[in-house]
Amino acid sequence: MHSKPVYSSAWFDTFAPRPESVASIDVAAISRLCPRPEYPRLLEIACGSGRVAGPLASIGYDVIGLDISSEALRLAQAQAPGPKYVAMDQRDIAQMPWIFDGVIVLWNSIGFGTRANDQETLRGVAQVLRPDGKFLIDLYHPEWLAEQSDTAVRSPGATVRRWIEHGRCFHVITYDNGTVDDIRFNVYLPDDISAALERVGIEVRSRMPWWTAERAPSRACARYQPECRVAGRPHCVSRTATVFPA
C-alpha cells in the first residue's frame, strides 16, 4: 500500500457515530440509483466502519468494503458484518480481481494525495466496473466549503478549524483529550471532476445536490453527487475473472 490511514482512532470515536438517519439517506439514494436486480455487486471505496456498506448488504446487495485503515475495518466487521472487507489503498483498486456492477465513494473520501493520485483511483474504478456499470461519487462543493472556512466549529468531543487553499480543504481537529488531526483532501468543482472522470473513460450522466436530480449543484449545497457510467472500457486492462468472492 502507498500510504497510512488518514483518519485516526480519535476521529472514528468522535465522528463515525453519526445519526443513523444520515447513513439511511445515502443508502436510500444508492438503492434507488443502483437497483439491486441490475446492480447486485457493489464496491464501496473508503467504507470506514461500514455504516453504509452494512445496510446495503442487509437489503441483499453483495458488497465489498475497501479501506486503507485496518482499525476501521475491524470496527466494521464487528458492527456491520454483512459485507466482505478488504484492506487496500484506493489507488490500488485496479489490482482487485473482481468486476462490480456499481462503485460508490461517499463523503469526499478521495483526494488525500495529489490530483495525479486521484486519477489513479478513478482509472482503477473504470477497470473494475463492468461495461455500463455505475459509479456514484459524493463530493463536497468547494464553494460551499470556502464560505464555511476560517471558522472554528465546536462539535461534541472536538473543535474543528477548516479552510480552503490551492484546491485543497484543510481540517485541523483538536480533540478534548488534546490530540490533533491534520486532515487534507482535494476538492473539485463539478466541471473539474467531470473532466477528471472523462479522462479515464467514465461518463457523467447527471450531477445532483444532496441526491436530488431536480436541481444543479451550487454553493448553496454542501454535497453533490455525479452519477456516472462506464459505457466502454478503452482504458481498461483485459479481465476474464468475473466471479464475485463467495
C-alpha distance (Angstrom), angle and dihedral (degrees) to the residues before:
residue distance angle dihedral
M1 . . .
H2 3.79 . .
S3 3.78 104.3 .
K4 3.77 148.0 2.9
P5 3.82 126.5 -92.5
V6 3.80 115.5 -74.1
Y7 3.79 97.5 -150.1
S8 3.79 120.2 64.0
S9 3.78 128.6 -143.5
A10 3.84 87.1 -103.7
W11 3.81 89.3 58.5
F12 3.81 92.4 51.2
D13 3.80 91.5 46.9
T14 3.81 91.7 49.7
F15 3.80 106.7 34.2
A16 3.82 109.2 17.7
P17 3.84 94.1 75.7
R18 3.83 92.5 75.6
P19 3.80 116.2 161.6
E20 3.80 112.4 -79.9
S21 3.81 88.5 -121.2
V22 3.82 89.6 69.2
A23 3.81 94.1 55.2
S24 3.81 91.5 41.3
I25 3.82 90.7 60.6
D26 3.80 90.3 55.1
V27 3.81 93.1 44.6
A28 3.82 91.9 50.1
A29 3.81 91.9 49.3
I30 3.80 93.5 47.5
S31 3.80 93.1 48.6
R32 3.82 89.7 49.2
L33 3.80 94.8 48.4
C34 3.82 94.8 38.2
P35 3.83 104.3 35.1
R36 3.78 109.3 -160.2
P37 3.83 98.4 -121.7
E38 3.82 89.9 59.3
Y39 3.82 99.5 31.1
P40 3.82 107.3 30.9
R41 3.83 97.5 148.9
L42 3.80 115.4 64.6
L43 3.78 135.2 177.7
E44 3.80 118.9 -158.4
I45 3.80 112.6 -160.4
A46 3.83 114.9 -148.7
C47 3.79 91.8 8.6
G48 3.81 94.0 172.4
S49 3.79 112.2 -174.4
G50 3.81 93.8 -5.8
R51 3.81 97.9 -103.8
V52 3.82 91.6 146.4
A53 3.81 101.7 20.9
G54 3.80 90.8 55.8
P55 3.83 97.2 53.7
L56 3.81 90.9 44.2
A57 3.80 89.9 54.7
S58 3.80 90.4 46.7
I59 3.83 91.1 59.9
G60 3.79 92.9 51.3
Y61 3.79 109.2 -85.8
D62 3.80 120.6 134.0
V63 3.80 99.6 -125.8
I64 3.77 134.4 -173.0
G65 3.79 114.9 -168.4
L66 3.80 116.0 -156.8
D67 3.78 124.9 -164.1
I68 3.79 136.0 153.6
S69 3.81 91.1 -138.0
S70 3.80 113.5 86.6
E71 3.81 87.8 -171.8
A72 3.81 91.1 57.9
L73 3.80 90.9 47.4
R74 3.81 92.1 51.8
L75 3.80 87.2 54.2
A76 3.82 90.3 47.4
Q77 3.80 92.6 50.9
A78 3.80 90.0 51.9
Q79 3.81 97.4 43.9
A80 3.83 102.7 29.9
P81 3.81 108.3 22.4
G82 3.83 98.1 166.8
P83 3.82 101.0 88.8
K84 3.78 127.5 60.9
Y85 3.81 111.5 -112.7
V86 3.80 126.8 -147.0
A87 3.81 125.6 -168.5
M88 3.80 105.4 -141.1
D89 3.80 141.4 131.2
Q90 3.79 106.9 -105.6
R91 3.80 90.3 -128.2
D92 3.82 87.8 67.5
I93 3.81 95.8 57.4
A94 3.80 91.2 115.3
Q95 3.82 88.0 68.3
M96 3.81 91.8 65.0
P97 3.83 111.0 108.7
W98 3.81 95.9 -145.0
I99 3.78 135.4 86.6
F100 3.80 118.9 -137.6
D101 3.80 133.7 -156.9
G102 3.79 91.7 -146.3
V103 3.81 139.0 13.6
I104 3.81 123.7 -159.2
V105 3.81 133.5 -164.9
L106 3.80 116.7 -178.4
W107 3.80 135.3 -169.1
N108 3.83 96.2 13.2
S109 3.81 90.7 -64.7
I110 3.79 91.1 167.0
G111 3.77 132.2 72.8
F112 3.79 103.2 60.1
G113 3.81 92.1 131.5
T114 3.79 130.4 32.4
R115 3.79 125.1 -44.0
A116 3.80 87.0 -106.9
N117 3.81 86.9 58.4
D118 3.80 88.5 52.4
Q119 3.80 88.7 55.1
E120 3.82 88.2 54.6
T121 3.79 89.7 54.9
L122 3.80 93.7 46.5
R123 3.79 91.7 46.8
G124 3.79 88.6 52.7
V125 3.80 90.2 51.0
A126 3.81 89.6 54.5
Q127 3.78 90.2 50.9
V128 3.81 97.4 52.4
L129 3.82 96.6 43.1
R130 3.78 118.7 92.3
P131 3.82 117.4 -123.7
D132 3.79 107.1 -72.6
G133 3.81 89.3 13.0
K134 3.78 117.2 150.6
F135 3.81 129.9 -117.0
L136 3.81 120.7 -164.4
I137 3.79 115.7 -169.8
D138 3.79 121.3 -177.1
L139 3.81 115.8 -156.2
Y140 3.76 140.6 174.8
H141 3.79 113.9 -115.0
P142 3.83 104.8 -118.9
E143 3.81 93.2 -146.8
W144 3.81 90.1 55.7
L145 3.80 89.6 48.3
A146 3.82 90.7 49.3
E147 3.79 90.5 56.0
Q148 3.82 89.4 52.5
S149 3.81 94.4 47.1
D150 3.77 132.9 117.7
T151 3.77 94.3 26.2
A152 3.78 128.3 113.8
V153 3.79 109.4 -128.7
R154 3.77 120.4 -161.8
S155 3.82 116.5 -140.1
P156 3.80 126.8 173.4
G157 3.78 104.4 -77.3
A158 3.80 98.6 5.7
T159 3.80 149.2 42.0
V160 3.82 117.1 -130.3
R161 3.80 126.5 -157.3
R162 3.81 115.2 -170.3
W163 3.80 135.4 -176.9
I164 3.83 141.0 160.0
E165 3.78 122.2 -123.9
H166 3.83 129.5 167.7
G167 3.78 94.2 -17.4
R168 3.82 94.8 -47.6
C169 3.77 130.9 106.8
F170 3.80 115.0 -137.4
H171 3.81 123.5 -158.3
V172 3.78 122.8 -173.4
I173 3.80 107.0 -171.0
T174 3.79 118.6 -168.6
Y175 3.78 112.1 -166.5
D176 3.77 124.7 -151.1
N177 3.81 89.8 -111.5
G178 3.83 89.7 60.0
T179 3.81 99.3 -105.8
V180 3.80 118.4 130.1
D181 3.82 132.6 -149.7
D182 3.80 122.2 -160.1
I183 3.82 105.9 -160.6
R184 3.81 121.9 179.3
F185 3.78 131.8 176.1
N186 3.79 139.5 165.9
V187 3.79 118.5 -103.4
Y188 3.79 126.4 -154.3
L189 3.77 135.0 -154.3
P190 3.82 111.4 -135.5
D191 3.81 94.1 -103.0
D192 3.81 91.5 47.4
I193 3.80 95.3 53.6
S194 3.81 90.0 44.8
A195 3.80 89.6 56.1
A196 3.81 91.7 47.3
L197 3.80 90.9 51.0
E198 3.79 94.1 46.7
R199 3.81 90.2 54.5
V200 3.81 89.3 65.6
G201 3.79 96.9 41.8
I202 3.81 99.1 -95.8
E203 3.80 115.3 133.1
V204 3.80 121.7 -149.4
R205 3.80 109.6 -136.6
S206 3.81 99.1 177.0
R207 3.80 141.2 -5.4
M208 3.78 117.7 -142.8
P209 3.80 132.4 -172.6
W210 3.81 109.8 -139.9
W211 3.83 90.8 -8.6
T212 3.82 91.3 -62.1
A213 3.80 116.7 128.2
E214 3.81 95.5 -167.6
R215 3.82 92.6 79.8
A216 3.80 137.2 44.6
P217 3.82 122.4 -119.0
S218 3.79 113.9 -92.9
R219 3.78 141.6 158.5
A220 3.80 87.4 -89.9
C221 3.83 90.8 74.3
A222 3.77 123.9 59.5
R223 3.81 96.5 -148.3
Y224 3.78 136.4 32.4
Q225 3.80 132.5 -176.0
P226 3.81 126.3 -147.0
E227 3.81 110.6 -152.9
C228 3.80 107.4 -147.7
R229 3.79 141.0 -179.7
V230 3.77 136.8 -162.0
A231 3.80 104.1 -136.2
G232 3.79 94.9 170.8
R233 3.78 134.4 8.0
P234 3.83 106.9 -134.3
H235 3.80 92.8 145.0
C236 3.80 96.4 43.4
V237 3.74 132.4 104.4
S238 3.80 118.0 -123.3
R239 3.80 114.5 -86.8
T240 3.77 125.9 -165.0
A241 3.80 99.8 160.3
T242 3.80 108.3 82.3
V243 3.80 98.7 154.0
F244 3.78 111.9 124.2
P245 3.82 114.8 -136.8
A246 3.78 113.7 -90.2
